[in-house]
Amino acid sequence: MPTKALDFTSALYLGLEHSSASLPAWKQFTLGKPAALESPPGAEEVAQDLAELQDCESATLGPSTLHLFLDLFEVLARRNISVFMDSETYPVARRGVERAAARRVPVKLFPHHSAQALRVAVATLCGRRRSPVVVTDGVCPRCNRVAPLNEYLDVARNGRGWLVVDDTQALGILGERPGLASPYGWHGGGSSRWLSIQGPELLLVSSLAKGFGAPIAALAGNQMLVDGFVKESSTHAHCSPPSIPAIAAAASALEINRQFGDLLRLRLLSRVRRLRRGLATVGLRAASPGLFPVQNFGLPTGTEPIALHTELLRRGIATMSQQLPGARRARLTVLLNARHTPEDIDQLVDELAGLLQPPQAQSYAQAEVEGFA
């Protein structure tokens, strides 16, 4: 039995928790007014730091990615656009696209990560009168692959449009100059940094609630576009901005990232590799490629995912087991963070080995797939 409760369901990938004792004291939680009247203390500094981290000219903060996506697509819908959305785009961005569709903006889904299908769709449906807005996740949370953003950006640029990326999963984890020694890259600036792309057509919408552990979101991109968004944003004018403690948590996370972020990412990488190696030895092969901290493993035929999940919980281990629609087999999902120890990983592997008793182990070489693309 595990000696302590183990949680493998948290997306706080770098392990940043921001206790009240770790943050500066605050006299009030909110100013009681929208950001259009007065920006909360520290908000502009955090936004500028995020813009620099993501290699963008400017950024603005919002309470959540949902607020930002709803406003962004309402603003974009006032232009002559058509929206082309990757079919596996995360639901939060979809809510924004639905808002554009309600404004009678044409919306077309294209097959997941198919730049060629996107090109054909834009050439066929967009024409010269409408600018394409391409929508995708930077890292797909289902397949763990980085989208072909460089090709998507080319399509948007050639059509005098924009590429809108939900970079929530990648921010804080992926960064510039990835290689064999550090497949995540360096500094945690997100998927556009990982792919070395930039341009005035690129808009990044990211929550800091995962990699950086702060309940706050940001829109980053071209200075003119961000300024225009701020002027037209309903949230900016009518809703409360991010709270003062949330802004302080974001500032603290960015400072920790500057000082220790690369060490935390290397630690996280070692935990992911240890998990993949361990589960491979007991016969569980990774169901998705790469070393992103959301790891999926196919379960043996006949395994009941809910029963497995329940038994692991009884033993003090929280994971996610699910049967995806249309999938042949159930899969086990494990979320890792930099606070997990090697012993935590080994406890999970040992418990699964006893519960599943797989008929034949696979080699680590068969399960390990470097990179994300």
C-alpha positions, 0 to 999 in steps of 0.5 A: 500500500502507498505510504501517502496519498498520490495525486496524478490528476493535477495540471500544475506541471511545474508544481507551483502552488503560491501559498499566501505566505509566499506572496506579498500581502494585499490590502484588498482583493479587487478594486471593485471596478473594471480594468477600463477604469483602472488597471489592478496593481501589477497587471501591466508589468505581468502582461509585459513579462508574458509578452516578452516570454512569448516573443510578442509585442504586447499582451493583456490580462483577463480573468480566464481564457473563456473571457478572452476567447468570447471577446476576441471572436466578438471583436474579430466578427466585426471584420470580414472573416471566415473561421477555420478551426482544427477539429480537435480544438479544446472546448474553451476556444470553441465557445468563442468560435460559436460566438462568431458563428452567432454573428453569421461568420462562416465557420469550417472545421478541418481535420486534426493537424492537417495543414493541407486540408486547411489550405484546400478549405481556405482556397475553396471557401474563403476567397478574396473577400474574406480573411481566414482566422485559423484556430487551434491548440498549441499542444493537443491535450488528447494526442500530445502533439504540437500543431503544425503552427508554422504551416497554419501561420503561412495559410493565415498570412497568405490570406491576410488573416490571423492564427489564433492559438490556445497555448494553455498546455504549452505555456510554461512547459515548451520553449525555445531551442528544443533538442535531445537534451531538453525536448521541452526547450528552454524558458517556457515561452510556449509552442510558438517559441518551441517552433520558432515562429512569430508575426503580426498575424499570430495571437496567443491566448493562454491560461497560467493556471496550469504550467504557472499555477496562477488563475489568470489568462493572457492574450498576446500578439501584435501591439495594434491587435492587442490595443484594438482588442482592449478598446473593444473588449466587453470584459475589459469594460464591464467585468472585474479584472483578475484579482490582485492576489491572482496577479501577484501569483502570476508575477511570482510564477514568472520570477520563479520561471526566470530563476528556476524554470529550466531546472523544474522542467528538467526534473519534470522530464525525468519523471515523465521518462521514469513513468514511461520506462516503468509502465513499459516494463509491466506491459503498458505502452504509451497511447500517445507520443512524446514526453509531455506531462499528460501521459496516456497508456492503453489498458489491456483488453477487458480492463474496466477503467472505472473499476481500475480508477476506483481501486487505485483511489482505494489505495490512495492513488488518484489517476484518470481512467477513461474509455474515449468515444470511438476508441477500441480500448480504455486508457489510463491518463497520468498527469505529472508535475515537478513535485512528484518524486521518483518514489511516487512514480515507482509506487504507481508502477508497482500498484498497476503491476499488481492490479493488471498483471499484464501477460507480456512486458514491452521494452522501454525502447518500444514505448519511448518516443522523443519529441512532440511533433 
